[in-house]
Amino acid sequence: MSDMGMSNPALSCDDATPASPSTGQAELVTPGGGTFDTSLACYSLRSEAEEFDENLDAPDSVTYLSIGGPNPVLVIREGDADSGSTVSEIPYNYVYNPPVKFDSMRRHIFIPGLEITVEIIDNERNLTSHVLNPNLYTVKLTHGQFTWTIQKRYNHFRNLHQQLTTYRASLHIPFPTKSHRERRDSFRNMHTVHQTTASPAMQQKLGKPLKKIKKSALPRFPLKPDSLVSFDAVPQRMKQLEEYLYNLLNISLYRNFHGTVNFLEVSHLSFIAALGGKGKEGLIKKRTGSTRAGQSGCNFCGCLTGGCCVRCSYFCSDVVWSKWRNRWFFVKETCFGYCRPKDGVLRCVVLFDQGFDISSGMYSTGMRNGLQIATNSRYLVIKHPTRRMAKEWMRYMKGVANESARDFTLPNPHQSFAPSRPGVQAGWFVDGAGYMSAVADALEGATEEIFITDWMLSPEIYMKRPAIDGDYWRLDKILKRKAEQGIKIFVLLFKELDFALGINSYYSKQKLVEQHENIKVLRHPDHAKAGILFWAHHEKLVIVDQTYAFVGGIDLCYGRWDDYKHRLTDLGSISSSTSSSANNTTARKPSTVVELDENGSVANLLKSSKNIAIATAVDRQEAETAAAARAVQAASGEAPSESKLAESESEKQRFVQTQPDVVKEATGGGESSHKLLVAAAQALSMVNAERQQVTEEREASMPENIKQNTPEMGRRNMMDKLMDYGRDLKNRMTLSEQQSDTVQGEEVDGNTKSALSSPGYLSEEERRKRQLYGGAGNPGGSVLSPQPFKSKFTFELDGQAKLWIGKDYINFIVKDFTNLDSPYVDLVDRSTTVRMPWHDVATVVLGPAARDVARHFIERWNAVKLEKCRENTSYPYLLPKSYNDIRIDSKFLNVPLQHVTCQVLRSASSWNCGFIEPDCVEQSIHEAYVQTISKAQHYIYIENQFFISLEMGNGVVKNQIADYLFKRIVRAHRDKKVFRVYVVMPLLPGFEGDVGGSTGISLRAITHWNYASISRGKSSLLMRLRAAGIENPFDYISFHSLRTNSTLNGMPVTELIYVHSKLLIADDKVVICGSANINDRSLIGKRDSEVCVIITDESFEEGRMNGESYPCGIFAGKLRKFLFREHLGLLEPEPKRAPVDVTDPVIDSFWNDVWRRTSRRNTVLYDEVFRCIPSDAVQSFVMMKRFLEDKSLLQSNPDAIQRAVSRIEGNLVDLPLKFLCKEVLTPPGASKEGMMPTYMWT
């Protein structure tokens, strides 16, 4: 521990003579090697006044005790040996240091190099109730930037003096005990000694010039008790105690003593500037079982809950059935908690909230000196030594609740837990590319801690693309790199039901925690224990240093990375040949001879095996161990090691020797086929060797505290895999040879039309499914494969990097997530199936608003910590930082930022935030939505994944979004005002399945509730508007979706763009963005947990509304204009296209002539070219069948395709409101989906 001050210099024995080592006395050793007598007799100097005790004298140069010899010696240094430097504060990450018990001399408490000034500022004299110690002194202490007061009586000073006297004497007695030797030896292990600098105030008081204190005065304790001190002598007594304490604290030997630390009411959390002011601290007793309500012990079957006898209740619950534990209680600016003194572990952190209440007295606690403290999430009963101290603590905590914590204890707008924060810097992101890049930069710049919470998290996700830097910007590598730098990383993941979702949060957790011990991951909830089966943690948050917070709808997982181009294909290094190249290239059969590279490298083999298609085994285990991962590594410049190649060569030879029949059967005896099989075995063995090594390292490094509640997936024997591989290889080769005439003139490669996807091998059912979601009628132009991907070994590398690697290339309607522990194995065949583009929006907020986001994360983390790993000290409680002096680096984020007013909103309840009362619910997101809709003057723009909101009183759906939209539109119609509502949502829900088949029950169920809210039934929004007298509701509100097109294998293809945004913009002034969908799950608070921000512009520029000048908010206005340009295809305008002005979103020339006309034209063109589903022409399943059987333009007139596609502008299309309007889309009662409660879908 650092030496924080100087010992008293006036008492050094200048004329001391060396003492004999045999006398048993301690020796004082100088740096020059001399020794002199350091017996207590030498130190004891008599005061001129007998009323002072001066036995705490110590040489100024004493720094620590050493026990290197048979007798203890005091090691000294010269007065000018001070070389320590003064620091201004203790860094925040000190809170994560290993805990140290409170009576240890190794505790780091004070700021190195800074003194503690002392001033007794007040005195209360009471001779009636305190005869022996009538004076209560108020002592003001200052240490650096921290100032606090303590109240002590004379007996407290006397007790401290006696402890120090005993402590000093014990250090000179060589007790033959291990603990004593360790305590004395701890001084030897202190860190660098720091010199103390006197403050100007104290120097003036002492009458000395401002300089470093080189000699400290003698601590002289007044022996006369206060009861003998007259009233006139009280000021002199105050001066004596003040000088005694000040001189005492300038001797580090005494200042660091645990008795002194307790007297000063300080701890290791006191002087961390990032936590705010010093606050109040002290030793209390806490009743066991009072952490949460209902844990206070037996009350005789409820007989005592009525309060019939307070004394009996106290005796039974507190004396008989409960115990009291010593705890060190602290109160900070916005939180309080306690530590366990015996080991220093932080045992509780409670945030001030609107449920805070504190009471005392017999009725509340059954004690005169007890306190009862309650918040929304915790319930504590504590007691103090005296009634005065209990009142003092209650008065202080009420003061904090009404001052520094008032933002959280008083009601806030929208009934949110956090207030509106003016002057906050904020920025926005459209689509995942810019968002993930900014998150990666923020993670890279973290200096203290990182918080992440997601519905789904993929550790292997690439944050910046293309991945030209290898895996440097891969999420798990970023987090590992920061953890190795000492940054603490905390991750909260939604713990899914395995049979319902395939997001595999267990794999994500294990993958992260194995990276480094500084990465802590918790999953929640435990479904069976908590009884939570249907709800999810849906927030998507990244918080860096509690100063920069990313809030939006983008999970850091597969499928989310995208940009405004919304590409449908990504063949990457496995590029497809064009039609011209196909005509100029002669097909090569798989039996073509390919020689191995002289180095035996599989990467080189891949490069030399151009135009050769080889298929892997069918099942997942075979696919995951295929050399597809090797191909990815080869593309990024990584080559297998020589040792791995040697192992592969031996494994290959052993397989060929032991399984000749399999080799012969698989290769047909051909030499080239034999070599191909050998190469496959070589690649396979390398992958298995690496997987085995990773598995062993994981098992060796896995922390014992991580709950292993999910078994590892079984691993097939490598020989079995190779045998299956050989059989599958033979089948593929045979099929290719039989169809050589069919594919003649076409390049045989995994990205062109393979034999299995040619017209002769597609069933009618398969062709119908491929057409169903927008595929061309021509099999060569089909875009979707309804079957799980059976990966092919395709070795045609052209050096082009992939943007979506492995599982990141996904189409959720074709195939949902599965087998995520094989990140580099594709889910779908990208040579026949397009990906589903992803549109999303997110924000970043800085400063106080980021602190509020972090506060929500801390509340959730601490609740999960209490519930799941209360005794696991490796998973700490988190502490919120102070809202004062927030330091923001203007260069931290390379994104445009605007000054706005921001408020953090959330949906929270007992199950997801740890509230005690089940009825305690926060639905501030819903409140912000309805208030913003109600106050909107000109327009509302909504992007959302769902739109499930019915008329109030329908008995099923409870949120009021549609109700307030209805009221606002009716008001505009009544007032004859122009008012527009834009709604953009997905064409279909992102659920795997065939919308017209048995696998699409979930998809149809969500579709039912969307349409029931929009246009079907008397409770739908459009039907209600018509009933209210609005003949054409589309003059006020319009529903749209997004779709795009591209080419695959030279043929046009199309796919819907999945709108995942959770966004509302009103009047170019207000933005609500976050994770909340428009449905009951997200909005009513008791179901999914959500976080959003509502942002109001503070800076404006010239704009227009309905043709008139209007102040347009810079943040909201620029976001809205960017989205309009993206959807209308104006970000990269075509030269021949007329310019479009998106400044005025209300004027009729834009609403009808641009927005709605573009949407309608694109919808018609997509129907003509691709026969897309969903469509207004498909109102029943019978009509769907006929619709798909009719020839599209792609089939009937291929020459007109290019002309039609060129007329499509942007991605905007109409939401088909008549799609399947004649069918019942609710789940059948006999299906498993039909057995689920209705509220699960809404």
PyMOL commands that set and color helices and strands:
alter all, ss='L'
color gray80, all
select helices_A, chain A and resi 9-11+21-23+40-43+79-81+92-96+154-170+178-185+200-206+226-228+231-249+252-255+258-264+273-275+310-320+362-365+387-402+406-409+413-415+432-444+475-484+505-513+527-530+579-584+602-608+620-624+628-635+642-658+660-667+671-701+718-738+755-757+759-761+764-772+779-781+806-808+848-868+910-913+924-935+961-974+998-1014+1021-1027+1033-1035+1080-1083+1114-1127+1148-1170+1181-1189+1193-1196+1198-1206+1238-1240
alter helices_A, ss='H'
color red, helices_A
select strands_A, chain A and resi 27-29+35-37+52-53+62-66+73-76+116-125+135-143+146-153+221-222+280-287+324-331+335-340+345-351+357-360+370-374+379-383+421-430+449-454+488-494+519-524+541-544+548-552+613-615+792-794+838-839+841-846+898-908+922-923+939-944+980-984+1037-1048+1051-1056+1058-1059+1062-1066+1070-1074+1090-1097+1100-1105+1108-1113+1212-1214
alter strands_A, ss='S'
color yellow, strands_A
deselect
rebuild
show_as cartoon
